[in-house]
Amino acid sequence: MYIPFENLPGESRIWIYQSNRKFSEEEFSEIETDLKAFVEEWAAHGTSLEASYLLKYNRFIILAVNQDVQAATGCSIDSSVEFIQSLEKKYNVDLLDKMNVTFKLGEHIAHKPLIDFKKMVKDKSVSENTIVFNNLVNNIEEFNESWEVPAADSWHSRFF
């Protein structure tokens, strides 16, 4: 069951998928339509999930579930991954590779393999103050507080 993202409680579980490229406006519009249809039907053991999604920067897909109503289970999580994989195929993008880093360079959003990000740190092309996207946040509250943060305040800090 679709619920507007802003109406979900802060402790709602989230999953963040980052694309290795920016989606066009047309692609993002299609993805939103597909996401809404998926979330409307998303269920765990036959019970509808109170869920939502958020699209950010034409690059990020965030899925959310109110675990207080019905927890996402292995099968329902698998179905969401299958949905994300279908988007990967449809748009020829990578959404599941966690070995990439997305960060801001001024107003531009950059996406680099982790090894390249480490090299940028060494070359001082990025700093502890560089805004990074911490996709390891677990719930909406953490997302609101700790998703876009200086590298020094996220797991990226280990590279400085």
N, C-alpha and C positions, 0 to 999 in steps of 0.2 A: 504494500500500500504506500503510495507516494505521499510524503509529507514535505512541505517546504523546508529546505535546509535550516533556515533561521528558526524554525519552530521545534527542531529537535533539541533535547537536553544536552548540556555540555559534556556529559559522560558517554554520549553515543559514540560507538566505535567507528573509526574511519579507516579507509584504505586509500592511499594516494598512488596514482599512476602518472608518471611523467613521460611525455613523448620526446623522442630524440629529435623531433623537428616541430616547428610551429604549424598548427593546423590553419588552413584558410578559413575565412568566415563561413563559406559554404559548407566545408567539412564540419566545422564546429556546430553549425546549425543542425546538420544531419545527425551528428553524434548526440546532440541534446535530445532529439526526437527518439533515437534508439535507446538512450539512457532512460528516458521517462517511461518508455514501454517496458524495458527490462525491470526497472524498480517497481512498477505497478504490479508485476507478476512475481516478483522475487519472494520466495517462501522458504521456510525451514520446516521440514517434516509436515508439509501440508498447511502450515500456519503462515499466513501472510506476514512479511516483515514490515515494520514501520520504518521506512527507509527513504533516503534522498540522495541527491548528488549535487555537486558543485563543479562548475567548469571555470578554470582560472587561466588568464594570460594566453589563451589559445594553445595551451600546452599541457595543462594538468587536468586530470579527471579524478575527482574525489567522490568516493561512495561512502555512505554513512548509514548506520543501523542503530535504532534505539533498542539497546540490549535489555532495558527494563520491561519492554513489552514482550519481546521474543528474541532470544539470542540467536545470532547467526551460528549455524552448525557447519560441520565439515562439508556436507552436501551442498548447502546454500553458498558457502564460500567457494567451493569448486565451481558452482554454476556462474558465480560472478567472474572468476578467472577465465572460464570458457567464454563468457561474454567479452571480456577484455581481449582475449586472444582473437575473437572474431573481428574486433575493431582493428587489431594489428594487421590482420590479413586484408581487410577491406581497404585500409588506408596506407598499407605498406609502411608501417611505423613500428617502433619498438616501445612498448609500454611497460614491460615486465623486467627489463634489465636493471638490477639495483646497483650495478657497478658504474653508474654514471652520476655526475654531479650537475645540478642546475643552479645557477647563481646569477646575480645582477652585475652587469658592467654598465654603470650609469643607468640609462633607461632601457638598455638592451638586456634581454634574458639569454644567457649563454648556457649551452649544454655540452659537457665534455666527459669523455671517459675519465674515470678516477685517476688513472695514471697520468693523464694530461693535466688534470687539476693539480696533482702533486708537483708536477714540473712547473706549473704556473706559480705555485707557492714558492718553490725554490728560486725561480727567476724574479720573484717579487712582483709578478703581474697581478696577483691578488693578495689581499692582506687579511688579518684577523677581523677587520672592519667590513670586508666584503659581505654583502647580504647574500645568504645562501637559503635554499629551500630544504628544510629539515623534514624529509618525507618519512621519518621514523616516528613521528607523533602518532599517538594511539587513539585519541578521541577529539571531539570538537573543541573542548576547552584548551587542550594542548595545541591544537591547530591554530586557534585564535591567538594564543600567547607565544607560541614557539615555532611556527612554521617558517616565517620569513624573519630571520635573525642574523646578526653578525656571525661570521664563521666561528669566532671565539666562544660563542654561546651555544654551539651545537656540536655534534659528533665530529664535524670537520676540524675542530680545534686541534685534534691530534696531529695534524699536518704542519702546524706552525711551531 
